[in-house]
Amino acid sequence: MRYVRCHYRGRNRTGVLRNDAVALYPERFADLTAVIALHPVERRDLVTDESASVAEVRLLAPLTPPKNVMCIGRNYADHAAEIARARQTDEKLPEFPVVFTKAHTAICGPDDVVRLDPAISAQYDYEAELAVVVGRRCRDVAEADALDVVFGYTCMNDVTARDVQKAHQQWFKGKSLDGTCPLGPWIVDAGEIPDPQALRIEMRVNGERRQSASTGKMIFSVSRLIATLSRGMTLEPGDVIATGTPEGVGIGMDPPRFLADGDELEVEIERIGVLRNAIALGALAAI
Ligand code: MG
């Protein structure tokens, strides 16, 4: 099952993608977070007979999480090593998950053009990531039970302003610029991904494969991350956990290769799909 959020006839709607059509949920469910919060039986009974063809809709980021996107840094050993080389810092692997967040105002949708201001950063970079969507309110989840609280999975591109990330020491600002969190194109039901540690994950820039790994190479598994994050801290329906990126980011190359105007980025994750976004460098429009 692929859960989507889309723009259709002037409104933001949610629904389920089936072949070339979206079976739309009632209009009051304008964000998948509200759908995810329902009891599974209520959700099953929710689909209306209203349907839109895929050609009539524009897909949006599937949801706005109730809190900032929770992200894990340095969760693949090869990536931790390339960052340590680039930054000339300690190569020791983390003993505990490195947790930071990304402002939910940074989220943008599949096929959106990511507009980045060159006056703010000269080092925009990409990071392909598996994103986990939490399915229910929970706390102190045991690692053995952790996958039971997952609603589904989607693709994320943790676009990062490397120089801003470094300058402020805490990563929040350099990870939270507007448009730097492409998410989607849909959420795949967790039932279709019994093992989130057995997925190919890839990043292509203008068709060139830059990152290619298995999610099995995560230092801290999805289950471990949920157990750790939920310890003493409530997770809510629609919360998003980005699980870190594998080796092959732009800053890790010699010389570094940062994003350029017109670049086409594709995050592809097995069993989920492809998240595509183009980059446009230029001043941001007024808000
Ligand atoms: Mg990341």
Residues whose N, C-alpha, C, O or C-beta is under 5 A from the ligand:
A	BS01	MG	I72 E127 D158 G244 T245
